[in-house]
């Protein structure tokens, strides 16, 4: 099995320990929203992306009474990302209490490491199956047809918790030994290169067995310094990513209490890295 393919295979991922189930509040009714208006460019892009998802077997036509609208958000490379607006569904979904790791706890594990590799999974959420009893709840509406996801889509309120739980499950033997995981950010760390080669071998052995796929173009290997969760990590320790410092310097003057709280929270977190 090739763990580093050029694209996701044209087949569904296996059933894993964790599938994504949507559990709604008692008495909830199917959520439905009419499709949003899209520009001609967005319509063209939506058709292309839907054809891709159908070809991969990740979605299928739906007759579900549920239906969320499609919208588009810009990606860093200038292209458009198709998103499903699941806000109405999320409001009546019972929230999963699974704890996402604290970033500072993860960074503490990296002390003493000198070699780092960072893995980026191919559309990590799409490598997790939807629970059969929840597939119909992922339905989204377009002006042409309705579809539903067979894999976990982006935008569902508990999706990060499901993904983190599965990553922790498969990589548990290596956690806090040579691997830290924050959602789909997988960082492998070692004292030296010889040890790092062995750590990489063990990680890829697990990913191959579990049929998880890594995106080679966005992964980085055997680095002395790596950007991870808004920080620069190296043998010299953990430092603030210069981009975060610039973000504080150029932050727009807060105009209300909420904006002030956002700024103070951001600044106070990174203040602990300032000597």
Steps between C-alpha positions, in 0.01 A plus 500: 500500500641838398471737797614795286268494195452787256134518603245319715406159356163457329352306788359558844727476803457193721269501800719614786472493878341844476234586243328836517153488649268801520289481817233768520310646793175312580211634296720640222359514150692469172674827415448644156623821339444612141814516283691828507541704184836429339691690235559339158860435601390335825244286316769378262732422790222326692429270204869414475537425869179294514618293203826438684320390817269270302793347311677431830185344645499750788144626437188362334162641385262546791125502567549601864263753660811674632669756280774756563604768249837525324729801528857580396798636693838604356803276557852638560602408143217710354273210405155450652403242760147361484349492850169376633320732742406259778428771758132410537586131549782585740266702720294190582791256516605377845860611545771238544699553822820339363785731593724641229863505627639820651755648262743588781490140628591374153784749465645390836554150355743635239778598740831338414402415143725610213336340194140548393260381229148631448236294319196639323222252428302504177175675602517335841129525579415314179701205629240445776167330418163639601297270725227338291226652716631853439574504127163651411558789743798623296281570195567824315290670236606642167289648222552175309468219753544403865794294623615344826844414634620146564811642668531770765458844341654823621271726700333258742526610862648176638723413203825623664434284807431190288815552298717564807361188667590282201849648468565446871371143470722387215812690611462437874813276526713790373331799665733698728784270393566629149164632372266783591168541322271800485207417272657443158841641599732207568850585623773237539796601718828329589833558675707422191470393137555129563218495752285711267521250216373229735219725626391578145500130417273424796257782419470400135455138601194603702362727228541222242325247721214742574477618138560868565649701215759778526531794262866507400494854356396651835704276728853585617772259604818503711499869587710675764230765540128463434189715523240329717174641636608862469847443646852439373647185654870407493777357719524848654143473627158637415467855370223714366443481126607845367171517310315498834710790627417693186132418551512669842683803363250552220186410699217742434411714803219320687168681471295301751538271800495179294777621267704613803460158663614330179811718484588454867456124477726481195764733646502343848552150359808602302628730776638197687753448219637856526817513715 
